[in-house]
Amino acid sequence: MHGSQQETTDSWTAPTTRKSFLKGAAVAGAGATGLGALGPAAAFASKGGVTRSDLKILGAAQIAEALAVTTYTNIINTAPFFKNIPDDDQGYLMAARQEEMSHYLLEEGVTKKPTPFTTFYYPAKMFEDAQTTLNILVTLEDAFIAAYLVGVRHFSTANLRVTAARIMGIESDHRTLARVIGNDVTSADGGPIRSITGIQKTAESISPPNNNGYERTLSLNNIGEAVNALLPFAEKAAAEKAGFDTTKPYSFVPFTPTLPNPLGEFHSFKG
Protein backbone atom coordinates (compact mmCIF):
# COMPACT_ATOMS: atom_id res chain seq x y z
CA MET A 1 0.00 0.00 0.00
CA HIS A 2 1.11 3.58 -0.51
CA GLY A 3 1.77 6.02 2.30
CA SER A 4 2.01 5.53 6.05
CA GLN A 5 -0.58 3.58 7.99
CA GLN A 6 -1.91 6.78 9.53
CA GLU A 7 -2.34 8.40 6.12
CA THR A 8 -4.08 5.30 4.82
CA THR A 9 -6.43 5.07 7.78
CA ASP A 10 -7.37 8.75 7.57
CA SER A 11 -8.11 8.67 3.85
CA TRP A 12 -9.96 5.38 3.89
CA THR A 13 -12.33 6.46 6.66
CA ALA A 14 -13.25 9.91 5.37
CA PRO A 15 -16.91 10.46 6.34
CA THR A 16 -18.13 11.35 2.85
CA THR A 17 -16.62 8.34 1.10
CA ARG A 18 -17.50 5.97 3.92
CA LYS A 19 -21.09 7.21 3.95
CA SER A 20 -21.49 6.81 0.20
CA PHE A 21 -19.95 3.34 0.28
CA LEU A 22 -22.33 2.24 3.02
CA LYS A 23 -25.19 3.76 1.04
CA GLY A 24 -24.11 1.67 -1.93
CA ALA A 25 -24.06 -1.44 0.22
CA ALA A 26 -27.55 -0.64 1.43
CA VAL A 27 -28.74 -0.21 -2.16
CA ALA A 28 -27.44 -3.68 -2.94
CA GLY A 29 -29.67 -5.06 -0.22
CA ALA A 30 -32.69 -2.84 -0.67
CA GLY A 31 -34.64 -5.18 -2.91
CA ALA A 32 -34.98 -8.14 -0.57
CA THR A 33 -38.27 -8.28 1.25
CA GLY A 34 -38.60 -12.04 0.97
CA LEU A 35 -36.61 -14.82 -0.64
CA GLY A 36 -39.12 -16.84 -2.61
CA ALA A 37 -37.80 -19.63 -4.81
CA LEU A 38 -34.13 -18.70 -5.16
CA GLY A 39 -32.55 -22.13 -5.25
CA PRO A 40 -29.63 -22.45 -2.79
CA ALA A 41 -30.00 -18.79 -1.83
CA ALA A 42 -33.39 -19.55 -0.33
CA ALA A 43 -31.58 -21.33 2.47
CA PHE A 44 -30.26 -17.98 3.64
CA ALA A 45 -33.68 -17.13 5.06
CA SER A 46 -35.21 -18.11 8.33
CA LYS A 47 -38.98 -18.21 8.68
CA GLY A 48 -38.86 -14.54 9.61
CA GLY A 49 -36.76 -13.51 6.61
CA VAL A 50 -33.75 -11.24 6.76
CA THR A 51 -33.43 -7.97 8.66
CA ARG A 52 -32.21 -4.59 7.45
CA SER A 53 -28.99 -5.17 9.34
CA ASP A 54 -28.57 -8.54 7.62
CA LEU A 55 -29.04 -6.88 4.25
CA LYS A 56 -26.45 -4.21 5.01
CA ILE A 57 -23.90 -6.91 5.81
CA LEU A 58 -24.86 -8.92 2.74
CA GLY A 59 -24.68 -5.84 0.51
CA ALA A 60 -21.17 -5.06 1.70
CA ALA A 61 -20.15 -8.70 1.27
CA GLN A 62 -21.53 -8.62 -2.26
CA ILE A 63 -19.30 -5.66 -3.13
CA ALA A 64 -16.33 -7.47 -1.59
CA GLU A 65 -16.99 -10.57 -3.66
CA ALA A 66 -17.25 -8.52 -6.86
CA LEU A 67 -13.87 -7.01 -5.97
CA ALA A 68 -12.46 -10.48 -5.32
CA VAL A 69 -13.68 -11.79 -8.68
CA THR A 70 -12.15 -8.79 -10.43
CA THR A 71 -8.84 -9.28 -8.63
CA TYR A 72 -8.52 -12.98 -9.42
CA THR A 73 -9.65 -12.46 -13.01
CA ASN A 74 -6.94 -9.91 -13.68
CA ILE A 75 -4.21 -11.91 -11.94
CA ILE A 76 -5.04 -14.85 -14.20
CA ASN A 77 -5.45 -12.80 -17.38
CA THR A 78 -2.79 -10.12 -17.03
CA ALA A 79 -0.20 -10.77 -14.28
CA PRO A 80 3.13 -11.80 -15.91
CA PHE A 81 4.07 -14.09 -13.01
CA PHE A 82 0.91 -16.20 -13.35
CA LYS A 83 2.10 -18.20 -16.38
CA ASN A 84 5.42 -18.96 -14.65
CA ILE A 85 4.16 -20.39 -11.35
CA PRO A 86 3.46 -24.13 -10.94
CA ASP A 87 0.23 -25.65 -12.18
CA ASP A 88 -1.12 -26.21 -8.69
CA ASP A 89 -0.68 -22.51 -7.89
CA GLN A 90 -2.44 -21.58 -11.10
CA GLY A 91 -5.18 -24.03 -10.19
CA TYR A 92 -5.71 -22.35 -6.81
CA LEU A 93 -6.10 -18.93 -8.44
CA MET A 94 -8.51 -20.23 -11.06
CA ALA A 95 -10.59 -22.13 -8.48
CA ALA A 96 -10.64 -19.10 -6.17
CA ARG A 97 -12.14 -17.02 -8.98
CA GLN A 98 -14.94 -19.56 -9.37
CA GLU A 99 -15.55 -19.69 -5.63
CA GLU A 100 -15.73 -15.91 -5.20
CA MET A 101 -18.23 -15.69 -8.06
CA SER A 102 -20.33 -18.37 -6.40
CA HIS A 103 -20.31 -16.38 -3.14
CA TYR A 104 -21.37 -13.27 -5.01
CA LEU A 105 -24.30 -15.00 -6.71
CA LEU A 106 -25.46 -16.57 -3.46
CA GLU A 107 -25.57 -13.14 -1.84
CA GLU A 108 -27.17 -11.52 -4.88
CA GLY A 109 -29.86 -14.18 -4.68
CA VAL A 110 -30.80 -12.78 -1.29
CA THR A 111 -30.42 -9.04 -1.91
CA LYS A 112 -32.03 -9.34 -5.35
CA LYS A 113 -29.80 -6.49 -6.53
CA PRO A 114 -26.49 -6.45 -8.39
CA THR A 115 -23.52 -4.78 -6.75
CA PRO A 116 -23.71 -0.97 -7.05
CA PHE A 117 -19.92 -0.93 -7.51
CA THR A 118 -18.65 -2.45 -10.74
CA THR A 119 -15.39 -0.53 -11.22
CA PHE A 120 -12.41 -1.12 -8.96
CA TYR A 121 -9.00 0.50 -8.39
CA TYR A 122 -5.66 -0.79 -7.14
CA PRO A 123 -2.23 0.55 -6.14
CA ALA A 124 0.36 1.21 -8.81
CA LYS A 125 2.02 -1.92 -10.24
CA MET A 126 -0.88 -4.14 -9.28
CA PHE A 127 -0.94 -7.10 -11.68
CA GLU A 128 2.50 -6.06 -12.94
CA ASP A 129 4.74 -6.61 -9.90
CA ALA A 130 4.34 -9.97 -8.15
CA GLN A 131 5.17 -8.60 -4.68
CA THR A 132 2.53 -5.88 -4.99
CA THR A 133 -0.03 -8.34 -6.33
CA LEU A 134 0.44 -10.82 -3.49
CA ASN A 135 0.51 -8.07 -0.86
CA ILE A 136 -2.83 -6.77 -2.10
CA LEU A 137 -4.33 -10.23 -2.54
CA VAL A 138 -3.51 -11.12 1.06
CA THR A 139 -4.70 -7.68 2.21
CA LEU A 140 -8.07 -8.29 0.56
CA GLU A 141 -8.41 -11.79 1.94
CA ASP A 142 -7.56 -10.43 5.41
CA ALA A 143 -10.39 -7.94 5.02
CA PHE A 144 -12.84 -10.53 3.70
CA ILE A 145 -12.13 -12.89 6.60
CA ALA A 146 -12.70 -10.13 9.14
CA ALA A 147 -15.86 -8.94 7.37
CA TYR A 148 -17.44 -12.37 7.40
CA LEU A 149 -16.56 -12.68 11.08
CA VAL A 150 -18.62 -9.51 11.57
CA GLY A 151 -21.44 -11.48 9.99
CA VAL A 152 -20.81 -14.36 12.39
CA ARG A 153 -21.21 -11.87 15.25
CA HIS A 154 -24.18 -9.88 13.99
CA PHE A 155 -26.35 -11.82 11.55
CA SER A 156 -29.81 -12.30 13.00
CA THR A 157 -30.12 -16.07 12.55
CA ALA A 158 -27.99 -19.13 13.14
CA ASN A 159 -28.36 -20.08 9.47
CA LEU A 160 -26.89 -16.78 8.33
CA ARG A 161 -24.09 -16.99 10.87
CA VAL A 162 -23.15 -20.52 9.81
CA THR A 163 -23.22 -19.47 6.14
CA ALA A 164 -20.90 -16.55 6.91
CA ALA A 165 -18.55 -18.94 8.69
CA ARG A 166 -18.59 -21.31 5.73
CA ILE A 167 -17.64 -18.52 3.32
CA MET A 168 -15.04 -17.18 5.76
CA GLY A 169 -13.38 -20.60 5.78
CA ILE A 170 -12.90 -20.41 2.02
CA GLU A 171 -11.45 -16.91 2.27
CA SER A 172 -9.02 -18.29 4.84
CA ASP A 173 -7.99 -21.00 2.37
CA HIS A 174 -7.37 -18.29 -0.20
CA ARG A 175 -5.21 -16.24 2.16
CA THR A 176 -3.01 -19.23 2.97
CA LEU A 177 -2.69 -20.33 -0.64
CA ALA A 178 -1.79 -16.79 -1.71
CA ARG A 179 1.11 -16.96 0.74
CA VAL A 180 2.18 -20.33 -0.71
CA ILE A 181 2.62 -18.71 -4.12
CA GLY A 182 5.32 -16.36 -2.80
CA ASN A 183 8.00 -19.05 -2.74
CA ASP A 184 7.04 -20.19 -6.23
CA VAL A 185 7.45 -16.81 -7.94
CA THR A 186 10.38 -17.18 -10.34
CA SER A 187 13.51 -15.05 -10.28
CA ALA A 188 12.45 -13.55 -13.62
CA ASP A 189 9.37 -12.20 -11.84
CA GLY A 190 11.23 -10.94 -8.77
CA GLY A 191 10.96 -14.09 -6.72
CA PRO A 192 11.11 -16.03 -4.66
CA ILE A 193 9.09 -13.76 -2.42
CA ARG A 194 9.96 -14.46 1.21
CA SER A 195 7.53 -12.16 3.01
CA ILE A 196 4.10 -10.73 2.26
CA THR A 197 2.47 -7.67 3.79
CA GLY A 198 -1.24 -7.87 4.45
CA ILE A 199 -3.80 -5.47 5.84
CA GLN A 200 -1.97 -4.97 9.14
CA LYS A 201 0.97 -3.40 7.27
CA THR A 202 3.50 -5.82 8.76
CA ALA A 203 5.68 -7.94 6.52
CA GLU A 204 5.23 -11.57 7.53
CA SER A 205 7.36 -14.54 6.51
CA ILE A 206 5.69 -16.86 4.04
CA SER A 207 6.87 -19.79 6.16
CA PRO A 208 4.67 -21.33 7.37
CA PRO A 209 1.93 -20.20 4.96
CA ASN A 210 -0.73 -21.24 7.49
CA ASN A 211 0.62 -18.84 10.09
CA ASN A 212 -2.58 -18.16 12.01
CA GLY A 213 -3.61 -20.16 15.04
CA TYR A 214 -6.88 -18.23 14.93
CA GLU A 215 -8.34 -16.06 12.20
CA ARG A 216 -7.82 -12.34 12.76
CA THR A 217 -10.86 -10.21 13.50
CA LEU A 218 -8.86 -6.97 12.99
CA SER A 219 -10.93 -5.76 15.98
CA LEU A 220 -13.86 -5.06 13.66
CA ASN A 221 -17.16 -4.80 15.49
CA ASN A 222 -19.59 -3.77 12.75
CA ILE A 223 -19.91 -3.74 9.00
CA GLY A 224 -19.25 0.02 8.87
CA GLU A 225 -15.75 -0.64 10.14
CA ALA A 226 -15.31 -3.56 7.76
CA VAL A 227 -16.04 -1.53 4.64
CA ASN A 228 -13.35 1.02 5.47
CA ALA A 229 -10.69 -1.34 4.15
CA LEU A 230 -12.50 -1.62 0.82
CA LEU A 231 -13.15 2.06 0.15
CA PRO A 232 -10.12 2.86 -2.02
CA PHE A 233 -10.72 -0.22 -4.12
CA ALA A 234 -14.32 0.76 -4.93
CA GLU A 235 -14.52 4.57 -4.93
CA LYS A 236 -12.36 6.76 -7.15
CA ALA A 237 -12.12 9.64 -4.66
CA ALA A 238 -10.98 7.31 -1.90
CA ALA A 239 -8.61 5.57 -4.30
CA GLU A 240 -6.98 8.89 -5.15
CA LYS A 241 -6.58 9.77 -1.48
CA ALA A 242 -4.98 6.41 -0.80
CA GLY A 243 -2.49 6.91 -3.64
CA PHE A 244 -3.99 4.21 -5.84
CA ASP A 245 -3.62 4.32 -9.61
CA THR A 246 -6.96 5.67 -10.80
CA THR A 247 -5.81 5.78 -14.43
CA LYS A 248 -6.38 2.02 -14.64
CA PRO A 249 -9.92 1.13 -13.58
CA TYR A 250 -10.92 -2.54 -13.68
CA SER A 251 -14.45 -3.72 -14.37
CA PHE A 252 -16.32 -6.49 -12.60
CA VAL A 253 -17.52 -8.98 -15.21
CA PRO A 254 -19.96 -11.55 -13.79
CA PHE A 255 -20.04 -15.10 -15.12
CA THR A 256 -21.59 -18.46 -14.32
CA PRO A 257 -19.14 -20.29 -12.03
CA THR A 258 -18.25 -23.96 -12.00
CA LEU A 259 -17.02 -25.00 -8.58
CA PRO A 260 -14.06 -27.39 -8.39
CA ASN A 261 -15.98 -30.18 -6.64
CA PRO A 262 -19.74 -30.76 -6.41
CA LEU A 263 -19.33 -31.92 -2.81
CA GLY A 264 -18.10 -28.42 -1.95
CA GLU A 265 -21.08 -26.56 -3.35
CA PHE A 266 -23.53 -24.77 -1.06
CA HIS A 267 -26.47 -27.17 -1.47
CA SER A 268 -28.13 -26.31 1.82
CA PHE A 269 -27.29 -25.72 5.47
CA LYS A 270 -26.39 -29.40 5.66
CA GLY A 271 -23.57 -28.81 3.18
Secondary structure, DSSP 8 states (H G I E B T S, - for coil): --S-HHHHHHHHT-HHHHHHHHHHHHHHHTT-S---S-GGGGGG--TT---HHHHHHHHHHHHHHHHHHHHHHHHHHH-GGGGGS-HHHHHHHHHHHHHHHHHHHHHHHHH-S--S--EEEE-TTTTTSHHHHHHHHHHHHHHHHHHHHHHHHH-SSHHHHHHHHHHHHHHHHHHHHHHHHHHHS-GGGT----EEE-TTS-EEESSSS---SS---TT--SHHHHHHTTHHHH-HHHHHHTT-EEEEEEE--------S-GGGS--STT-
